[in-house]
Amino acid sequence: MRPTRRQFLATGALVIGFALAPRAMRAQSPPLPGSLNGNRRLEAWLRIDPNGTVTIFTGKIELGQGIGTALSQIAADELDVDLERIAVVYGDTGRTPNEGQTAGSLSVEQSGTALRFACAEAREILLTAAAAKLGASTADLRVSDGTITGPAGAQVTYWDLAANAHLEREATATAKPKPATEHHYVGQSVRRRDIPRKFTGGAAYVQDVRLPGMVFGRVVRPPSPGAELLSVDEARVRSLPGIVALVRDGNFLAVAAAREEQAIRAREALKQSARWKEAEVLPPSGEALYRELMARPAPAQIVVDKTAAGVGEPVKRLEALYTRPYQAHASIGPSCAVAQWQDGKLTVWTHSQGVFPLRGDLAKAFGIEAKDIRCIHAEGAGCYGHNGADDVALDAALLARATGGRPVKLQWMRDDEFMWEPYGSAMVMKLAGGLDAQGNVVAWSHELWSHPHSTRPGSSAGVNLLAARHLATPSAPVPPADVPQPAGGSDRNAIPLYAFGSVKVVKHYIAEAPLRTSALRTLGGYANVFALESFVDELAAAAGADPVEFRLRHLRDARGRAVIEAAARRAGWTPAKRGDGTRGRGVGFARYKNLACYCAVVADVAVDRASGRVRVARAVAAVDAGQIVNPDGVINQIEGGIIQSTSWTLKESVRFDRTRVTTRSWADYPIVRFDEVPEVEVVLLDRPDERFLGVGEGAQGPAGAAIANAIAHATGRRLRALPFTAERVKHALR
C-alpha cells in the first residue's frame, strides 16, 4: 500500500509543495514559468528524502520519448546532486502535479521548465538553511552531490536539513537557474532510464502489472460503428471454465476470467453468439471520401489573411489539391488497463497520456466524485497520440465493478485496436499560389478540410470514452472545438513561415466525424506541412529555381535558414541537379507548430518503375530545439519521427466500406519493415542560451514532404494523394 501524504511528512522527508495554491491567491499571483504556473506549490515538484535521494514529480508521462531521463538531468544540475540520486514519479492523480496531457512535444518545455525553476528555488532555500546552521554567508557555501561545505570546512547535507527546514511554500521563480556553463548533465547524452527493463524483458509496461487476486478481461465490440446488440447467449459463456464475471450493458459486452486464455475463449464465444443490427453509416472510400469531406457543411473560418505592402500582381498562377487518408496509431502493444474497486473508490493503472483528464471523464461516466478515483500511469507498449489507452481504462473499470473487488487487467485484441482506436483525421488541402516576374511568391492560399484532431478525455463537456457511448444509458461525447492557434489543430502548421507577398489560410472544421478521430502525432501538422512544402517545390519548379535556394530566398527567420542550410550541407545537396528517372532527392522544412523546434529534412529515394515501390534510402535532418538537454534523446526522437513519417507517407491507410472498418490486422495495415528503414543522419544545432523547444513531433511533416519532393524529382511525376503506395506510384508513372 502506498504511503499517504501525511505518512510522507511523518518520515521527516522534505516535501516541497503538493496542493494547488488557493484560487484567490493564484488570481493575484504573477505568472510562473512552464507548468509551475498551474501547480504553484514547490512540493508538487520535488521531495528531499532523508535516505539521501531526491524524488521529482511530473504530471507528464514516459512513453518512450525519454522525458524521465531529461527531467532528471535538469533536476540534478539545478540541485547539484548526482544523477543516480534522482527518482522520478510520473503522472499519478494521487501524487503528481496536474499537467494535463503529455502531448504536443511540450514535456521538456513545460515540465522541464517548471522543474528547473522549482529545483533552483529549493537549492536556494536549502542553502539559506545551511548558512544559518553553519554560521556562514550563502555566497561562501559550495554544494557537491547534496553536501554543503562552508568556508571553514564544516559540512551539512540536504538530508540533514530535510527534517527541519521548512520548505512547504508557494513557488516564486525568483531563484535564477544555472547558466549553461555550469551544467554537468544538461547537454550530455546520459543513458536512458527506461531502456534496461525493456531491453531485458523486465516489467516495463502496464501489460506487465500483476496484483493479488487479479483476473483477466476481454471486451467484445460491435462489428461496426452503427451496430446495435440484439441478443447474446450469456448462459453458455457463464458456464465456461474460469468465468468470474460477464457484463452486458446496452451494446457493451465484457468478460472476466481467472486466466487470460479463458478470457480470450469466452470473448470468442460471445462474438459467435452475439447478434447485431448494422447500418451503413460510414463514408465512401477512395477519392469519393475527399469529395464528400469537402461537401460537408462547415463554415469557412479565416485563420490568417494578410498582404505585405507593395506586393505586385502574379504573372504565373498554380493550384494543387493534396489529400491524406484516415491513419491509425497502430500501436505494437494493444491497449491495456488494470482497474480495481474498493469501498466505492476506483484505482486504474493506465497508459493514458493524461491521467487527470481521464479521471475527470471516468468520474462523469460513473457519476462519482473525481476524488474517489485514482489514475496511476504505467507505460504502454507504443503510442504517440490518443489511441485506445483511455478507452480501455473505462472498459476495465466497468468490468471490475462486477468482480467483487478483485482487480481486472483488460487488454484489447488486435482487431479491437485497429477497428476502434481514434484515427488521425482524413484531410484535404487545396493550395494556390502566384509568382511575379522575378520568380518570387506574391500570392499564397491554403484551404483545408478536416475532422477533429483532439477528442481526448477532458477536451469537451461530454465523456470522450468509447464504452460510454455503448452503454444502455449512454454518455454521449460532445464534439470539441478545434485546437486554437497559435498551436492549431486541423490548421497546425498551415500558416507558412515564408515571407510570401500575400497569405490567406482558411479552414473548414467538421466537428462531427463518421469515424472517430483524435490526436495522431502532429495533429494536422503532418498533412499541412506535406502539402505546404510540396507546393513550395511546385512553385520553385515553375520559377525555374533550386528548391533549397527558393526556400532560403523567402525565409527571414535566421534559425530556420540555419537548419535548411545545415541539412543541405550534410546531405551534399547539389543545386539544380536533375533526377535520373529512378533516383531523386527532396527537401522539406517546418518549425513545428510555428512555435517549437525547427527541422529540415533531405530525403534520397529510389523508385522501382516496374513495381512502383519507393525506397527511402537516406534521410538527413538538421534540428534546432533550443537548449538541448539530452542530445541522444533528441536524435532518437528525430530518427523515430522520420521512420514513422516514412511509414505514413508510403504505406498507411485505414480501410473501410459503408458499414464496417475492414482494417483488422497487420495484413490489412502494412507498416515499414526493418529492411525498409532509411539510413538517418541527424545534425543538432544546439543553442544553450535559448529556451527548450519541443522536438518529439518536429520531423514528421518535413520528412513526408521531403519524400514527396524526392519522388517528383526522381520521376518528374508529382504525387499529391497520401500514401504513395506501389499501386499509386505505378498509376502516376503510367
N, C-alpha and C positions, 0 to 999 in steps of 0.2 A: 504494500500500500504506500502511495506517495505521501511524503510529509506535507502538512498544511503550511501556509504562510506563518501561522503562529508558532508551529513547531520549528520552522527555519529560524525564526527570531530567537527562540529559546536556546538554540545551539550556540549562540554567540556569533553566527555568521553576520558579516557586514552586508546589509541589504541596502541597495541604493535605488529607491523608488519603485513602487508597484502599481498603485492605482492612478487613474487619471486625476488631474487637478480638478477641483470643483468647477462647475460650468461658469459661475460668475467670475472666478479667478482667471480662467482661461480667456474669457472675453476681454479682460483688462490687460492681459499679459502680451508682451510683444511676440511676434512670430519667432519660432526657433528653427534651426536648420533641419532639413530632411524629415524623417518620421518622428523626430523629437518633438515636433510641433503638436502632434496629436496625442503624444504619450509623454507628458512633461515631467514625470517623476523619475529621478535618476535610477531608483531601484527597479524600474521596469526594464532596465537595460543591462545591469551587471550586479554581481554579488561577489564580495571578497570573502572567501571561506577560511576559517581558522586552520584548516589542514594544509594550507599552502597552495590553494588553487584559486582560480577566478572563473566564475561562470558568467557567460554573456547570454542574453536573451534576445531573440529576434522573432518578430511576427512573420517574417519571410520563411520560406521552406527550401530545403535542399532537394532538388530534383535532378541532380547530375550535373548542374552547371557550376558547382564548386564554390557556392557562396559561403558555406561554412568555413572553408579554408581562408577565403579572402577576408571575411569579417574577423576571424581570429587574428590574422596578420595586423589588421587595423588596431584591434584592441591591445594586442601585445606591444605594439610600438608606442601607443599613447600611454600605457601604464608602465612601461619599462619592466616587463616580465618576460620570461622565456615562453616561447610559443607552446611548449608542451604543458604549461600550467593552465592553458585556456580550455575550458569545456564549453560547449555550445548547446543551448536548448532552442529548438525550432518551434514553429507555430503550435501553440498549445493554449487553448482558451482559459486554462486554469493557471498558467504560469507566465505567459509572454505578452508583450505589448500587442495591441491590435494594429497591424499594418495592412489590413485589407487583403488584397490578392497579391500573390507572387506572380507578377505579370509585367509586360511592357519593358523588360530589361531595366527594371528600377531597383533591384535589390541592393546592389552596392551603392547606387546613387542615393537611395532613401535611407535604408537601414545602415549602410556603412557610414554615411554622413552623421546619422544620429549617434551611432556608437563611437565615432571619432570624437565628437564633442562631449558625450557623456563620460567617456573614459578620461579625456583631458581634464574635465572638471573634477572627476573622482580623484585623479592623481594630485590635483592642486589641493583638494580638501585633505587628503592623506598627508601631504607634505606640511600643511598647516598644523595638523595634529602632531606630526613628528617633531616639528620645530618647537612646539610647546613642551614636549616631553624631553627633548634633548637640550633645551635652552639655547637654541640657535636660530639664526635667520633662515627662512626658506631658501634664500638665494645661495646660502652656503651648503645646502644639502645636495647629495648626489644619490641617485637611485640606480641600482643594478639588480635585475631579476627580483624586484619586490623588496630588496633590502635597502634601507635608507641610512646613509652614513653622514655623520656630522663632521665639522672641521677638525675636531679633536680625536676623531676615530670612533666615537661612540655610535652604536647602531641600534636601529629598531626596524622591524619588518611590517609590511602591510598586515601580516597575520597577527602580529602582536597588537596592532591597533584595531583589529576587526571587532573585538568585543565591546569597546567603549568609545570609539569615535562615532559621533552622531552624524550620520550621513543621509538620513531619510529627509529629503527635501525636494523642492521643485528645481528642475534644471534652469540654469540661466544662460548657458552657452557663452559665457564671458571668458572662460579659460581658452586661451589660444592653442589650437592643436600644433603639433611639432611641424617644422618645415621639412621638406623632403630630404634635406641634407642630414637630418638626424634620424632618419628611418633605418631600421635594421632589417625589418621583414617586408614592409611595403616596397614593392618594386622587384621582389625576388620570387623566383619560381619554386616556392616551397612545395613539398609533397602534399597531395590532396588527402583530406581526412576520410573521405567517403569511399575511396577506392579499395583499400585492403579487404574489407568484408565482401565486396562484390567480386573481387578477383579470386578470392579463396573459397567462395561459396558459403560465406557466413550468413548469419541472419541479418540481411541488409534491407529487406523490403516488408511492406505490410503483409504480403503473402506469406512471410515467414513468422508472423506473430502467432504465438501459442499461449493460451490461457487455460487455467484449470477448469475442467468441465466443458471445454469448448466443443461445440458441434459445428457441422459444416452445412452451408446453404447454397442453393441454386434458385434462380428465378426463371420463370417461363414468360417471355414477352409475347405480345400479339404478333402475328405473322406480318402485319403491315400497319402503317400509321393510323388508318381509319377503321381497324378491326374492332368488333365487339364480341366478347365471350358469351356463347350461348349455353354451353354445357361442358362438364368435365367429370370424369369418373374418379371422384375423390376417394371413395371407399377402396377401390383397387390399389391406389397409391398408398393409402394409410396402412394397408396390410403388408406392404413390402418390408423386408428386413431393415432394422435400424432407424425407421422413421421416428422422429421426435416431434415434429410439428409440420402442419400444412396450412397455409394461409391462402384463402381466396377472398378477395375484396374487390368487387367490380371486375375490372379487367386485369387486376394484379394477382398473379399466381406465384407462390414461392414455397419451397420445401426445405426442411432441415433434417439432417440425419446424423447418426453417431459417427459415421465415417464418410470421407469425401466421395469415394466411389459409389457409396449407397445414395448419396445426394444426386450424383450425376445420373444414376439409373432411374431414380424417382423423377427427375426432370424429364428424361426421355419418355417415361410412361405418361406423365402429364401432357406432354406435347402430342403424343399419339392419340390420347383420348379426348383432347380438347377440340371443341367445335366452335368455329368463329364465323361471324358475318363480316365480309370485307367489302370495301368500296374503292372506286377509282378516285383517289384524292391527290395523286402526285402529278407533277407537270410532265410535259413531253420531254424526251431526251434528245441529245444531239443538238443540231443548230436550232431546232424549234424551241429548245429551252431558253435560249438567249432572246429570241423574238418575243416569247411570252414574258420574260423578265422585263424587257423594255416596254411592253404594252401594259403592264400592271399600273393601276392608278397610283401615282406618287408624285407629289408636287416637286417642281424643280427648285432646289434650295441653292442659292448662290453662296459658295464657300469663299471665293475671292473674285474681285473684278477691279482691275487697276490698269492704268495706262501711264507709261512714263512720258514726260514732256518731250515734245519734238519728234515723236515717232512717225515715220513715214508710212505710206501705203505699201503693202506687199506686191511684188511683181510675180511671185510664184506661190501657189497655194497647194497644200496637201491635206488629205484626210485619211484616216485609218480606223478600223474597228478591231479591238482586241477582246478576247474572252478568256475566262478562267472557269473551270467546272467546279462542282462540289468536290471537296477533297477531305479525306479522313485524317485523323491523328495517327491511326494505325499503330497504336502503342503495342510494343512487343509483348508486354505482360498485360493480359486483360485486367480490367478494373476490379478492385477488391476492397473490402472494408470489414472490420470486426466491430460488432455492436453488443452492448450488454445493458439491460435494465436492472436496476437495483433500487428498491424503495422509491419508485416513481421517478427516479433520475436516470438519465441516459448518458453512457460514455461510448464514444465512437473513435476507433483508431482508423485514420483515413489518410489517403494520399491527395486529398484536396489541396489545391493551391491557395485556398482562402478559408482557414478553419473558422474564423469569426463570422464571415458571411454565411458559411454553411450552417453554423449553429443557429443563426437567425432564421434561415429557411426551414430547418428541422423543427424549430420551436413553432413556427406558423403551421407546419404540416401536422404536428401532434397537438396543437392547441395548449402548449405549456410554456412556462417562462424560460427564457434563454439561460437564466442562471442555473436551471436544472439540467442543462446539457453541457457536457464537456467534450470537445473535439481535440484529439491529440494527433499531430501529424506523424505519419510513418511513411517513408519514401515508397513510391510506386515504381514499377519496372518500366519506365519510359513514358513520358508525356511532356509535350510543350504546348500548353494551351488548355482549353476546357474540354477534357474528354469525359469519360464516364465516372470519374472518381467521386464526384459529389452525388451522382445518381445512385451509385451502388451503396453509398452510405445510408440513404433512405431505405433502400431495399433491405439492407442488413438490419436496420432498426425496426422496420415493420415485422420482419420475421422473428427477431429476438424478442419482441413483445409477446410472442406465443410460446416461448421455451421455458417459462418458469424461472427466469433469472439466469439461465445458462448463456454464456457468450456465444455468438454466432459469427463465424467467418464466412462471408458470402462472396464468392468470386464469379464474375461473369465468364461465359464461354466465348469462344472466338466469334461466333455469329452474333451474340449479344453486342459485342464491341463494335463490329462493323455496321450492323443494322441500326443501332440505337444511340451511338455516341452523337454529340452535336458536331456537325461538319463545319468546315470553312466554307463560307457562302460562295455560290456561283456569282460571277461578276461580269459586267460588260463595261468597257472603257472606250469611248468614242473621242478620238483626238483630231484636232485640226490645227494647222499652222501655216504661217506665211513668211516668206523670205524677201528681203529687199534686194536691190541690185548688187549689193556687196556680199550677199550670202549670209546676212545676219537675220536672226529670228525677230521679226517685228510684231508677229501676232501668234498667240497660242491659246488654245482652249482645250479643256479636259472635262468631259461629261461622263458620269458613271452611274451605274445602276447596281444596287446591292441589297441583300437582306442583312439582318443584324450580325455584328461581329462580337457581341458580348451579351450573352444571356446567362451569365453566371449567377449563382445564388447572390442575392443582395443587389442585383443590377436593376430591379424594379420592385413594385409593390406586391407582385404575385409570389408564388412558390416556384422557383425555377429548378425543380427536381422532377425527373421523368415519372416516377411512380405516382407522384401526387396527382397527375392528370389521368391516371388509370384507375384510381380508387372509385368505389361506388359513390362516395361523396367527394368529388374531385376538388382539388385546389388548383384552379387554372393559372397558368403563367400570364403575366401582363407584359405585352411587348414593350421592350425598353426603348428609350430614346437612343439615338446614335451617340457614340463617344464623341464629345465635342472637340473642336480644335482648341489649342494648338496641336495636341497629340493626334486627335482624329480617330475615327473607327473605319467606316466604309471609305472615307476620304483621306485616310492616313497616307502621307507622302504623295498626295495628288497635286499639291502646290509645288511647282518647280523651284529649286534654289537658284536656277539660272536667271541672269538678267535679260529676260526677253522684253520686247517693247511693250506689249500689252498681254495681260494674262487674265483668263477667266476660267474658273473651276466651278462646276455645277454638279450637285449630287441628287440622285433620286433614291431616297432611303425607304425601302419597302419593309416595314416592321413585321408584317405577317408573312411567314415563310411556310411553304408546303412541307419542306424537310427542315428539321430543327437545325439551326445554325448557331455558332458561337465562336469563341476565340480560338482560332488556329494560329500558330506562331506568326506574328507580324500583323494580324488582323488584315485590313485592306492594303497594307503596305507592300506586300509581295506583288500583288496583281498590279497595283498602281505604278510601282517602280518598273516592273516588267514593261507595261505599256508606255510609260513616260520615256524610259531610256531606249526602248525600241524605236519610238517615234523620233527621238533626238537623232538616232542613227539614220533614219529615213530622211530627215531634213538635211543632215550632213551630206548624204549621198546626192540629194537634189542640188545642194550647193557646191558639189564637187570638192568637198573638204574632208580632210582626215578626221575620223571620229574623236580622237584624243584632242587634237588641236581645236576642233569645233567646240568641244566642251569647255576647254580652258578659255577660249575666246569669250564665252558667255558667262563665265563663273567669276564672281568678285570675291567670294569667300576664300581667304588665303589658306585656311586649313583644308577646305575642300579641294582646292587646286593641288595642295601638297600630297594628298593621298592618291589623286589621279596620276600625278607625275611619278610618285614612288612605285605604284603598281606597274605603270608602263615601263619604267626603267628596269625593274626587277624582271619583268616578263620579256624584255628585249623587244619592245614594240618598234616596228618599222613603219614609219608614216607612208601612207598611200600604197602599201603592199597589197596586191590582189590575192584572193583565194584561188586555189588551183582546181576547183570543182568538187573536191572531196575534203580538203582541209582548209580550215579558216580560223580566224581569231576575232574575238569581240570584247568590248569593254562595257561595263555598267558601273554607275556611281549613285550613291544616295547618302544623305545624312538621315539616319533612322528617325522617323517622326519629325524631321527637321529640328530635333532637339537633342538627340543622343549621339552616338558615335558616328563618325564619318567612315565610309568604307567604299573602296573602289576595287573591282574585280576584273581581271583579264582572263578570259577562258579560251583555251585551244580545243577545237573539236575536230573529229574525223567522221565523215558521213559516208556510209556504205550505200552507194546509189542503187545497187541491185536490191538490197533488203530494206532500205530506208532506215536502218539502225544508226543512231547517233551515239558516238562515244565521246565523252568529255575526257580528254587525255590529261589536261593540266589546268589548274586554276591558280592564279597568283592574286593575292589580296593585300591591300595596304589599309591599315586601320589607325585611326586617331580616336582613342577612347579617353582623352584627357589624361589624368594621372592613372597609371596602370598599377594595380595592387599586386596581381599575380600574372606575370607575362605568359606563363604556360597555360594558365586558365583562360586568358583572352584568346590565345592561339587555339585552344581546344574548342572554344565557342565558335570562332570563325570557321575552323575546319568543319565542325559539325553542321553549321549553318549552310555551308557550300554543298556538303554532301546531301543534306536534306533538300535543298533547293534543286539540286541535280535530279533527285528522285521526283519531286513535284513537277519539274519542268518537262521531263522526258516520259514519265510513266503514269502518274497518279490521277485517278478519276473515279468517283463513286458511280456505280451503275444502278439503274432502276427502270421499272416500267411504270405504267399508270397506276398500279396498285401497290407494288412491293419494291423495297430495296433489294436488288439482286446480288449486291456485293456482300458475301457472307464468309469468305475465306481468303487466304493469301493467293489462291489460284485466281480469284476474281479481282484482286487488288495488288498487282505486281509493284514492287519497290526495287530500288537499285540493289544489286548484289555486290558482294565483296570484290568480284573481279571487274565490276563496273565503276568502282570508286575512283575518282580522278586523283592524280598527284596534286597535292595542295601545298602551296608555299604562302606564308603569312609574314608581311613586313609590319612591324609595330612602330608607330610614331609616338613615342612616349612624351607626355608633357607634364612633368612632375608638379609644375606650379599651377596647373589648371584643375578644375573640379572633375570628379568622377563623371564619366558618360557611359550610360548603359550600352552593353555590347552584344548581349545574347541573341538579338534579332536583327543585327546590323547587316549580315551578309546575304540573307535570303533574296531580297529584291535585286541587288546588284548582280548576284550570281545568275539568277534566272534571266535577267536582261542580257548579261554578257554571253550566255549560251545562245539565246535567240539571235543576237547580233553576229555571233560567230557562225551560226548555220547560214545566215543570209550572206555573210562574207564568203563562206566556202562555196555555196551553191548558186548564188545570185537569186535565190528564191526567199521571200520573206514569209515566215510563218507567224500568224497572229493569234491562233487558237491553241491554248494550252490543253493537254500536254502534247509535246511533239513526239507522238508515238511513231513507230516504224510505218504504220499504215498511212498516217497523216503526212509524213515526210515523203513517202513514195508518191502519194497523190499530188503533192506540191511539185515534185520533180517532173511528173508527167505533164 
